[in-house]
Amino acid sequence: MSPSLEVFLGVLSGLLGLGYLYRPDLIERMNAVLRDYLLNDAYIALERKKWGTFLLLLSFIFLYMGRSSFCP
């Protein structure tokens, strides 16, 4: 994977993780659009903290991988 893509995925995962933790109303709006295809309302409401934590950890992994690829 290219370093730029890893940094982009890290930033995207970080924003989603922070959204899940601090602004669940924005996530619920996105969920309204994607509800029929990917997400389930009950699952999102019950698993909000787990998903937020997972996405933040994923963000740190991608950011680390991207940064280590830029600066060997």
PyMOL Python script that loads the backbone (N, CA, C, O; Angstrom):
from pymol import cmd

cmd.read_pdbstr("""\
ATOM      1  N   MET A   1       0.847  -1.164   0.000  1.00  0.00           N
ATOM      2  CA  MET A   1       0.000   0.000   0.000  1.00  0.00           C
ATOM      3  C   MET A   1       0.897   1.234   0.000  1.00  0.00           C
ATOM      4  O   MET A   1       1.937   1.237   0.659  1.00  0.00           O
ATOM      5  N   SER A   2       0.519   2.261  -0.716  1.00  0.00           N
ATOM      6  CA  SER A   2       1.347   3.457  -0.773  1.00  0.00           C
ATOM      7  C   SER A   2       1.227   4.255   0.527  1.00  0.00           C
ATOM      8  O   SER A   2       0.189   4.210   1.187  1.00  0.00           O
ATOM      9  N   PRO A   3       2.272   4.977   0.893  1.00  0.00           N
ATOM     10  CA  PRO A   3       2.244   5.753   2.137  1.00  0.00           C
ATOM     11  C   PRO A   3       1.131   6.812   2.153  1.00  0.00           C
ATOM     12  O   PRO A   3       0.523   7.064   3.194  1.00  0.00           O
ATOM     13  N   SER A   4       0.875   7.420   1.007  1.00  0.00           N
ATOM     14  CA  SER A   4      -0.177   8.437   0.948  1.00  0.00           C
ATOM     15  C   SER A   4      -1.546   7.838   1.243  1.00  0.00           C
ATOM     16  O   SER A   4      -2.353   8.436   1.954  1.00  0.00           O
ATOM     17  N   LEU A   5      -1.799   6.672   0.700  1.00  0.00           N
ATOM     18  CA  LEU A   5      -3.073   5.999   0.942  1.00  0.00           C
ATOM     19  C   LEU A   5      -3.203   5.596   2.405  1.00  0.00           C
ATOM     20  O   LEU A   5      -4.285   5.695   2.985  1.00  0.00           O
ATOM     21  N   GLU A   6      -2.101   5.141   3.006  1.00  0.00           N
ATOM     22  CA  GLU A   6      -2.136   4.761   4.417  1.00  0.00           C
ATOM     23  C   GLU A   6      -2.425   5.961   5.307  1.00  0.00           C
ATOM     24  O   GLU A   6      -3.200   5.857   6.258  1.00  0.00           O
ATOM     25  N   VAL A   7      -1.809   7.100   5.005  1.00  0.00           N
ATOM     26  CA  VAL A   7      -2.075   8.317   5.786  1.00  0.00           C
ATOM     27  C   VAL A   7      -3.519   8.752   5.596  1.00  0.00           C
ATOM     28  O   VAL A   7      -4.181   9.136   6.560  1.00  0.00           O
ATOM     29  N   PHE A   8      -4.018   8.697   4.362  1.00  0.00           N
ATOM     30  CA  PHE A   8      -5.409   9.069   4.099  1.00  0.00           C
ATOM     31  C   PHE A   8      -6.372   8.162   4.856  1.00  0.00           C
ATOM     32  O   PHE A   8      -7.324   8.643   5.469  1.00  0.00           O
ATOM     33  N   LEU A   9      -6.131   6.852   4.818  1.00  0.00           N
ATOM     34  CA  LEU A   9      -6.994   5.921   5.549  1.00  0.00           C
ATOM     35  C   LEU A   9      -6.907   6.147   7.054  1.00  0.00           C
ATOM     36  O   LEU A   9      -7.902   6.007   7.766  1.00  0.00           O
ATOM     37  N   GLY A  10      -5.720   6.497   7.534  1.00  0.00           N
ATOM     38  CA  GLY A  10      -5.559   6.796   8.956  1.00  0.00           C
ATOM     39  C   GLY A  10      -6.347   8.013   9.379  1.00  0.00           C
ATOM     40  O   GLY A  10      -7.008   7.998  10.418  1.00  0.00           O
ATOM     41  N   VAL A  11      -6.285   9.071   8.584  1.00  0.00           N
ATOM     42  CA  VAL A  11      -7.038  10.288   8.900  1.00  0.00           C
ATOM     43  C   VAL A  11      -8.538  10.025   8.810  1.00  0.00           C
ATOM     44  O   VAL A  11      -9.298  10.478   9.665  1.00  0.00           O
ATOM     45  N   LEU A  12      -8.965   9.302   7.787  1.00  0.00           N
ATOM     46  CA  LEU A  12     -10.381   8.987   7.625  1.00  0.00           C
ATOM     47  C   LEU A  12     -10.894   8.146   8.787  1.00  0.00           C
ATOM     48  O   LEU A  12     -11.972   8.416   9.317  1.00  0.00           O
ATOM     49  N   SER A  13     -10.136   7.134   9.186  1.00  0.00           N
ATOM     50  CA  SER A  13     -10.543   6.301  10.318  1.00  0.00           C
ATOM     51  C   SER A  13     -10.574   7.105  11.613  1.00  0.00           C
ATOM     52  O   SER A  13     -11.456   6.914  12.449  1.00  0.00           O
ATOM     53  N   GLY A  14      -9.615   7.996  11.770  1.00  0.00           N
ATOM     54  CA  GLY A  14      -9.591   8.851  12.965  1.00  0.00           C
ATOM     55  C   GLY A  14     -10.797   9.759  13.043  1.00  0.00           C
ATOM     56  O   GLY A  14     -11.390   9.917  14.110  1.00  0.00           O
ATOM     57  N   LEU A  15     -11.169  10.360  11.918  1.00  0.00           N
ATOM     58  CA  LEU A  15     -12.350  11.220  11.913  1.00  0.00           C
ATOM     59  C   LEU A  15     -13.623  10.429  12.191  1.00  0.00           C
ATOM     60  O   LEU A  15     -14.499  10.896  12.919  1.00  0.00           O
ATOM     61  N   LEU A  16     -13.729   9.243  11.620  1.00  0.00           N
ATOM     62  CA  LEU A  16     -14.897   8.413  11.892  1.00  0.00           C
ATOM     63  C   LEU A  16     -14.930   7.975  13.354  1.00  0.00           C
ATOM     64  O   LEU A  16     -15.991   7.954  13.978  1.00  0.00           O
ATOM     65  N   GLY A  17     -13.774   7.629  13.891  1.00  0.00           N
ATOM     66  CA  GLY A  17     -13.710   7.227  15.291  1.00  0.00           C
ATOM     67  C   GLY A  17     -14.116   8.356  16.232  1.00  0.00           C
ATOM     68  O   GLY A  17     -14.875   8.141  17.177  1.00  0.00           O
ATOM     69  N   LEU A  18     -13.610   9.554  15.972  1.00  0.00           N
ATOM     70  CA  LEU A  18     -13.995  10.699  16.794  1.00  0.00           C
ATOM     71  C   LEU A  18     -15.475  11.028  16.613  1.00  0.00           C
ATOM     72  O   LEU A  18     -16.149  11.438  17.558  1.00  0.00           O
ATOM     73  N   GLY A  19     -15.971  10.845  15.392  1.00  0.00           N
ATOM     74  CA  GLY A  19     -17.396  11.074  15.156  1.00  0.00           C
ATOM     75  C   GLY A  19     -18.263  10.127  15.956  1.00  0.00           C
ATOM     76  O   GLY A  19     -19.274  10.535  16.527  1.00  0.00           O
ATOM     77  N   TYR A  20     -17.875   8.870  15.998  1.00  0.00           N
ATOM     78  CA  TYR A  20     -18.626   7.888  16.779  1.00  0.00           C
ATOM     79  C   TYR A  20     -18.607   8.230  18.260  1.00  0.00           C
ATOM     80  O   TYR A  20     -19.605   8.042  18.955  1.00  0.00           O
ATOM     81  N   LEU A  21     -17.475   8.731  18.747  1.00  0.00           N
ATOM     82  CA  LEU A  21     -17.361   9.002  20.177  1.00  0.00           C
ATOM     83  C   LEU A  21     -17.976  10.333  20.590  1.00  0.00           C
ATOM     84  O   LEU A  21     -18.614  10.419  21.640  1.00  0.00           O
ATOM     85  N   TYR A  22     -17.794  11.374  19.778  1.00  0.00           N
ATOM     86  CA  TYR A  22     -18.185  12.713  20.207  1.00  0.00           C
ATOM     87  C   TYR A  22     -19.384  13.301  19.477  1.00  0.00           C
ATOM     88  O   TYR A  22     -20.075  14.150  20.040  1.00  0.00           O
ATOM     89  N   ARG A  23     -19.653  12.890  18.265  1.00  0.00           N
ATOM     90  CA  ARG A  23     -20.783  13.436  17.513  1.00  0.00           C
ATOM     91  C   ARG A  23     -21.608  12.323  16.889  1.00  0.00           C
ATOM     92  O   ARG A  23     -21.648  12.192  15.666  1.00  0.00           O
ATOM     93  N   PRO A  24     -22.267  11.518  17.717  1.00  0.00           N
ATOM     94  CA  PRO A  24     -23.037  10.402  17.159  1.00  0.00           C
ATOM     95  C   PRO A  24     -24.191  10.866  16.271  1.00  0.00           C
ATOM     96  O   PRO A  24     -24.689  10.088  15.457  1.00  0.00           O
ATOM     97  N   ASP A  25     -24.627  12.130  16.414  1.00  0.00           N
ATOM     98  CA  ASP A  25     -25.712  12.623  15.556  1.00  0.00           C
ATOM     99  C   ASP A  25     -25.268  12.691  14.094  1.00  0.00           C
ATOM    100  O   ASP A  25     -26.075  12.432  13.201  1.00  0.00           O
ATOM    101  N   LEU A  26     -24.001  13.035  13.829  1.00  0.00           N
ATOM    102  CA  LEU A  26     -23.511  13.043  12.453  1.00  0.00           C
ATOM    103  C   LEU A  26     -23.426  11.630  11.885  1.00  0.00           C
ATOM    104  O   LEU A  26     -23.722  11.400  10.712  1.00  0.00           O
ATOM    105  N   ILE A  27     -23.026  10.705  12.718  1.00  0.00           N
ATOM    106  CA  ILE A  27     -22.953   9.313  12.281  1.00  0.00           C
ATOM    107  C   ILE A  27     -24.348   8.772  12.008  1.00  0.00           C
ATOM    108  O   ILE A  27     -24.544   7.997  11.072  1.00  0.00           O
ATOM    109  N   GLU A  28     -25.310   9.172  12.814  1.00  0.00           N
ATOM    110  CA  GLU A  28     -26.684   8.716  12.591  1.00  0.00           C
ATOM    111  C   GLU A  28     -27.243   9.277  11.285  1.00  0.00           C
ATOM    112  O   GLU A  28     -28.035   8.613  10.617  1.00  0.00           O
ATOM    113  N   ARG A  29     -26.841  10.487  10.919  1.00  0.00           N
ATOM    114  CA  ARG A  29     -27.273  11.038   9.622  1.00  0.00           C
ATOM    115  C   ARG A  29     -26.667  10.246   8.468  1.00  0.00           C
ATOM    116  O   ARG A  29     -27.353   9.933   7.495  1.00  0.00           O
ATOM    117  N   MET A  30     -25.372   9.921   8.580  1.00  0.00           N
ATOM    118  CA  MET A  30     -24.748   9.095   7.545  1.00  0.00           C
ATOM    119  C   MET A  30     -25.410   7.723   7.504  1.00  0.00           C
ATOM    120  O   MET A  30     -25.591   7.138   6.436  1.00  0.00           O
ATOM    121  N   ASN A  31     -25.764   7.223   8.678  1.00  0.00           N
ATOM    122  CA  ASN A  31     -26.419   5.931   8.773  1.00  0.00           C
ATOM    123  C   ASN A  31     -27.767   5.948   8.062  1.00  0.00           C
ATOM    124  O   ASN A  31     -28.160   4.950   7.459  1.00  0.00           O
ATOM    125  N   ALA A  32     -28.474   7.061   8.125  1.00  0.00           N
ATOM    126  CA  ALA A  32     -29.772   7.154   7.458  1.00  0.00           C
ATOM    127  C   ALA A  32     -29.631   6.951   5.954  1.00  0.00           C
ATOM    128  O   ALA A  32     -30.512   6.376   5.314  1.00  0.00           O
ATOM    129  N   VAL A  33     -28.533   7.418   5.400  1.00  0.00           N
ATOM    130  CA  VAL A  33     -28.305   7.256   3.961  1.00  0.00           C
ATOM    131  C   VAL A  33     -27.886   5.822   3.626  1.00  0.00           C
ATOM    132  O   VAL A  33     -28.321   5.267   2.618  1.00  0.00           O
ATOM    133  N   LEU A  34     -27.037   5.221   4.476  1.00  0.00           N
ATOM    134  CA  LEU A  34     -26.486   3.894   4.191  1.00  0.00           C
ATOM    135  C   LEU A  34     -27.242   2.746   4.853  1.00  0.00           C
ATOM    136  O   LEU A  34     -26.847   1.588   4.719  1.00  0.00           O
ATOM    137  N   ARG A  35     -28.318   3.054   5.562  1.00  0.00           N
ATOM    138  CA  ARG A  35     -29.025   2.061   6.373  1.00  0.00           C
ATOM    139  C   ARG A  35     -29.436   0.815   5.593  1.00  0.00           C
ATOM    140  O   ARG A  35     -29.290  -0.299   6.095  1.00  0.00           O
ATOM    141  N   ASP A  36     -29.931   0.980   4.414  1.00  0.00           N
ATOM    142  CA  ASP A  36     -30.436  -0.167   3.658  1.00  0.00           C
ATOM    143  C   ASP A  36     -29.330  -1.079   3.154  1.00  0.00           C
ATOM    144  O   ASP A  36     -29.581  -2.248   2.857  1.00  0.00           O
ATOM    145  N   TYR A  37     -28.108  -0.563   3.053  1.00  0.00           N
ATOM    146  CA  TYR A  37     -27.044  -1.341   2.437  1.00  0.00           C
ATOM    147  C   TYR A  37     -26.070  -1.958   3.434  1.00  0.00           C
ATOM    148  O   TYR A  37     -25.711  -3.127   3.298  1.00  0.00           O
ATOM    149  N   LEU A  38     -25.633  -1.183   4.443  1.00  0.00           N
ATOM    150  CA  LEU A  38     -24.540  -1.672   5.282  1.00  0.00           C
ATOM    151  C   LEU A  38     -24.829  -1.715   6.776  1.00  0.00           C
ATOM    152  O   LEU A  38     -24.361  -2.621   7.465  1.00  0.00           O
ATOM    153  N   LEU A  39     -25.580  -0.768   7.280  1.00  0.00           N
ATOM    154  CA  LEU A  39     -25.653  -0.580   8.727  1.00  0.00           C
ATOM    155  C   LEU A  39     -27.021  -0.915   9.304  1.00  0.00           C
ATOM    156  O   LEU A  39     -28.028  -0.915   8.596  1.00  0.00           O
ATOM    157  N   ASN A  40     -27.038  -1.196  10.586  1.00  0.00           N
ATOM    158  CA  ASN A  40     -28.258  -1.515  11.306  1.00  0.00           C
ATOM    159  C   ASN A  40     -28.359  -0.549  12.496  1.00  0.00           C
ATOM    160  O   ASN A  40     -27.399  -0.418  13.256  1.00  0.00           O
ATOM    161  N   ASP A  41     -29.494   0.125  12.670  1.00  0.00           N
ATOM    162  CA  ASP A  41     -29.647   1.141  13.717  1.00  0.00           C
ATOM    163  C   ASP A  41     -29.397   0.589  15.116  1.00  0.00           C
ATOM    164  O   ASP A  41     -28.698   1.220  15.909  1.00  0.00           O
ATOM    165  N   ALA A  42     -29.943  -0.553  15.425  1.00  0.00           N
ATOM    166  CA  ALA A  42     -29.782  -1.108  16.765  1.00  0.00           C
ATOM    167  C   ALA A  42     -28.320  -1.437  17.036  1.00  0.00           C
ATOM    168  O   ALA A  42     -27.832  -1.219  18.145  1.00  0.00           O
ATOM    169  N   TYR A  43     -27.628  -1.953  16.049  1.00  0.00           N
ATOM    170  CA  TYR A  43     -26.232  -2.306  16.217  1.00  0.00           C
ATOM    171  C   TYR A  43     -25.377  -1.052  16.443  1.00  0.00           C
ATOM    172  O   TYR A  43     -24.485  -1.058  17.292  1.00  0.00           O
ATOM    173  N   ILE A  44     -25.641   0.007  15.699  1.00  0.00           N
ATOM    174  CA  ILE A  44     -24.883   1.254  15.842  1.00  0.00           C
ATOM    175  C   ILE A  44     -25.103   1.846  17.220  1.00  0.00           C
ATOM    176  O   ILE A  44     -24.147   2.294  17.854  1.00  0.00           O
ATOM    177  N   ALA A  45     -26.323   1.860  17.695  1.00  0.00           N
ATOM    178  CA  ALA A  45     -26.622   2.449  19.001  1.00  0.00           C
ATOM    179  C   ALA A  45     -25.974   1.664  20.134  1.00  0.00           C
ATOM    180  O   ALA A  45     -25.494   2.259  21.098  1.00  0.00           O
ATOM    181  N   LEU A  46     -25.955   0.349  20.035  1.00  0.00           N
ATOM    182  CA  LEU A  46     -25.415  -0.477  21.105  1.00  0.00           C
ATOM    183  C   LEU A  46     -23.895  -0.578  21.072  1.00  0.00           C
ATOM    184  O   LEU A  46     -23.267  -0.732  22.119  1.00  0.00           O
ATOM    185  N   GLU A  47     -23.308  -0.496  19.916  1.00  0.00           N
ATOM    186  CA  GLU A  47     -21.884  -0.734  19.757  1.00  0.00           C
ATOM    187  C   GLU A  47     -21.093   0.539  19.452  1.00  0.00           C
ATOM    188  O   GLU A  47     -19.990   0.450  18.911  1.00  0.00           O
ATOM    189  N   ARG A  48     -21.615   1.708  19.778  1.00  0.00           N
ATOM    190  CA  ARG A  48     -21.000   2.981  19.422  1.00  0.00           C
ATOM    191  C   ARG A  48     -19.590   3.121  19.975  1.00  0.00           C
ATOM    192  O   ARG A  48     -18.686   3.507  19.234  1.00  0.00           O
ATOM    193  N   LYS A  49     -19.373   2.826  21.234  1.00  0.00           N
ATOM    194  CA  LYS A  49     -18.052   2.997  21.844  1.00  0.00           C
ATOM    195  C   LYS A  49     -17.047   1.991  21.294  1.00  0.00           C
ATOM    196  O   LYS A  49     -15.875   2.320  21.111  1.00  0.00           O
ATOM    197  N   LYS A  50     -17.495   0.779  21.032  1.00  0.00           N
ATOM    198  CA  LYS A  50     -16.588  -0.225  20.475  1.00  0.00           C
ATOM    199  C   LYS A  50     -16.135   0.165  19.073  1.00  0.00           C
ATOM    200  O   LYS A  50     -14.953   0.051  18.749  1.00  0.00           O
ATOM    201  N   TRP A  51     -17.070   0.626  18.237  1.00  0.00           N
ATOM    202  CA  TRP A  51     -16.712   1.034  16.882  1.00  0.00           C
ATOM    203  C   TRP A  51     -15.817   2.262  16.906  1.00  0.00           C
ATOM    204  O   TRP A  51     -14.859   2.342  16.137  1.00  0.00           O
ATOM    205  N   GLY A  52     -16.112   3.217  17.773  1.00  0.00           N
ATOM    206  CA  GLY A  52     -15.282   4.415  17.868  1.00  0.00           C
ATOM    207  C   GLY A  52     -13.863   4.084  18.277  1.00  0.00           C
ATOM    208  O   GLY A  52     -12.912   4.615  17.703  1.00  0.00           O
ATOM    209  N   THR A  53     -13.706   3.215  19.260  1.00  0.00           N
ATOM    210  CA  THR A  53     -12.382   2.809  19.714  1.00  0.00           C
ATOM    211  C   THR A  53     -11.650   2.034  18.627  1.00  0.00           C
ATOM    212  O   THR A  53     -10.462   2.258  18.393  1.00  0.00           O
ATOM    213  N   PHE A  54     -12.351   1.129  17.968  1.00  0.00           N
ATOM    214  CA  PHE A  54     -11.746   0.356  16.889  1.00  0.00           C
ATOM    215  C   PHE A  54     -11.244   1.262  15.773  1.00  0.00           C
ATOM    216  O   PHE A  54     -10.128   1.086  15.284  1.00  0.00           O
ATOM    217  N   LEU A  55     -12.063   2.231  15.366  1.00  0.00           N
ATOM    218  CA  LEU A  55     -11.662   3.111  14.274  1.00  0.00           C
ATOM    219  C   LEU A  55     -10.496   4.012  14.668  1.00  0.00           C
ATOM    220  O   LEU A  55      -9.644   4.314  13.833  1.00  0.00           O
ATOM    221  N   LEU A  56     -10.444   4.447  15.931  1.00  0.00           N
ATOM    222  CA  LEU A  56      -9.298   5.242  16.370  1.00  0.00           C
ATOM    223  C   LEU A  56      -8.022   4.402  16.372  1.00  0.00           C
ATOM    224  O   LEU A  56      -6.971   4.889  15.957  1.00  0.00           O
ATOM    225  N   LEU A  57      -8.092   3.166  16.827  1.00  0.00           N
ATOM    226  CA  LEU A  57      -6.925   2.292  16.785  1.00  0.00           C
ATOM    227  C   LEU A  57      -6.483   2.025  15.345  1.00  0.00           C
ATOM    228  O   LEU A  57      -5.289   2.030  15.048  1.00  0.00           O
ATOM    229  N   LEU A  58      -7.437   1.796  14.464  1.00  0.00           N
ATOM    230  CA  LEU A  58      -7.125   1.612  13.054  1.00  0.00           C
ATOM    231  C   LEU A  58      -6.460   2.856  12.479  1.00  0.00           C
ATOM    232  O   LEU A  58      -5.535   2.760  11.673  1.00  0.00           O
ATOM    233  N   SER A  59      -6.936   4.016  12.899  1.00  0.00           N
ATOM    234  CA  SER A  59      -6.354   5.276  12.464  1.00  0.00           C
ATOM    235  C   SER A  59      -4.895   5.376  12.872  1.00  0.00           C
ATOM    236  O   SER A  59      -4.049   5.749  12.059  1.00  0.00           O
ATOM    237  N   PHE A  60      -4.585   5.045  14.134  1.00  0.00           N
ATOM    238  CA  PHE A  60      -3.210   5.119  14.602  1.00  0.00           C
ATOM    239  C   PHE A  60      -2.307   4.143  13.844  1.00  0.00           C
ATOM    240  O   PHE A  60      -1.157   4.463  13.546  1.00  0.00           O
ATOM    241  N   ILE A  61      -2.822   2.974  13.539  1.00  0.00           N
ATOM    242  CA  ILE A  61      -2.027   1.988  12.795  1.00  0.00           C
ATOM    243  C   ILE A  61      -1.709   2.512  11.396  1.00  0.00           C
ATOM    244  O   ILE A  61      -0.559   2.448  10.960  1.00  0.00           O
ATOM    245  N   PHE A  62      -2.716   3.030  10.687  1.00  0.00           N
ATOM    246  CA  PHE A  62      -2.484   3.547   9.340  1.00  0.00           C
ATOM    247  C   PHE A  62      -1.563   4.760   9.361  1.00  0.00           C
ATOM    248  O   PHE A  62      -0.685   4.884   8.507  1.00  0.00           O
ATOM    249  N   LEU A  63      -1.756   5.653  10.326  1.00  0.00           N
ATOM    250  CA  LEU A  63      -0.880   6.825  10.412  1.00  0.00           C
ATOM    251  C   LEU A  63       0.562   6.412  10.693  1.00  0.00           C
ATOM    252  O   LEU A  63       1.487   6.975  10.107  1.00  0.00           O
ATOM    253  N   TYR A  64       0.766   5.441  11.577  1.00  0.00           N
ATOM    254  CA  TYR A  64       2.108   4.969  11.866  1.00  0.00           C
ATOM    255  C   TYR A  64       2.744   4.324  10.628  1.00  0.00           C
ATOM    256  O   TYR A  64       3.900   4.594  10.303  1.00  0.00           O
ATOM    257  N   MET A  65       1.978   3.473   9.947  1.00  0.00           N
ATOM    258  CA  MET A  65       2.510   2.805   8.754  1.00  0.00           C
ATOM    259  C   MET A  65       2.847   3.829   7.679  1.00  0.00           C
ATOM    260  O   MET A  65       3.884   3.724   7.024  1.00  0.00           O
ATOM    261  N   GLY A  66       1.978   4.818   7.494  1.00  0.00           N
ATOM    262  CA  GLY A  66       2.235   5.836   6.489  1.00  0.00           C
ATOM    263  C   GLY A  66       3.438   6.695   6.827  1.00  0.00           C
ATOM    264  O   GLY A  66       4.241   7.020   5.953  1.00  0.00           O
ATOM    265  N   ARG A  67       3.563   7.061   8.088  1.00  0.00           N
ATOM    266  CA  ARG A  67       4.680   7.906   8.509  1.00  0.00           C
ATOM    267  C   ARG A  67       5.990   7.140   8.426  1.00  0.00           C
ATOM    268  O   ARG A  67       7.004   7.700   8.010  1.00  0.00           O
ATOM    269  N   SER A  68       5.988   5.885   8.810  1.00  0.00           N
ATOM    270  CA  SER A  68       7.229   5.112   8.737  1.00  0.00           C
ATOM    271  C   SER A  68       7.642   4.854   7.302  1.00  0.00           C
ATOM    272  O   SER A  68       8.827   4.647   7.040  1.00  0.00           O
ATOM    273  N   SER A  69       6.706   4.861   6.364  1.00  0.00           N
ATOM    274  CA  SER A  69       7.049   4.693   4.955  1.00  0.00           C
ATOM    275  C   SER A  69       7.634   5.982   4.373  1.00  0.00           C
ATOM    276  O   SER A  69       8.490   5.923   3.491  1.00  0.00           O
ATOM    277  N   PHE A  70       7.189   7.132   4.850  1.00  0.00           N
ATOM    278  CA  PHE A  70       7.723   8.409   4.368  1.00  0.00           C
ATOM    279  C   PHE A  70       9.128   8.653   4.905  1.00  0.00           C
ATOM    280  O   PHE A  70      10.001   9.114   4.169  1.00  0.00           O
ATOM    281  N   CYS A  71       9.352   8.350   6.171  1.00  0.00           N
ATOM    282  CA  CYS A  71      10.637   8.618   6.834  1.00  0.00           C
ATOM    283  C   CYS A  71      11.233   7.293   7.309  1.00  0.00           C
ATOM    284  O   CYS A  71      10.951   6.848   8.422  1.00  0.00           O
ATOM    285  N   PRO A  72      12.054   6.666   6.471  1.00  0.00           N
ATOM    286  CA  PRO A  72      12.590   5.348   6.849  1.00  0.00           C
ATOM    287  C   PRO A  72      13.554   5.375   8.007  1.00  0.00           C
ATOM    288  O   PRO A  72      14.065   4.330   8.409  1.00  0.00           O
TER     289      PRO A  72
END
""", "prot")
cmd.dss("prot")
cmd.show_as("cartoon", "prot")
cmd.util.cbc("prot")
cmd.orient("prot")
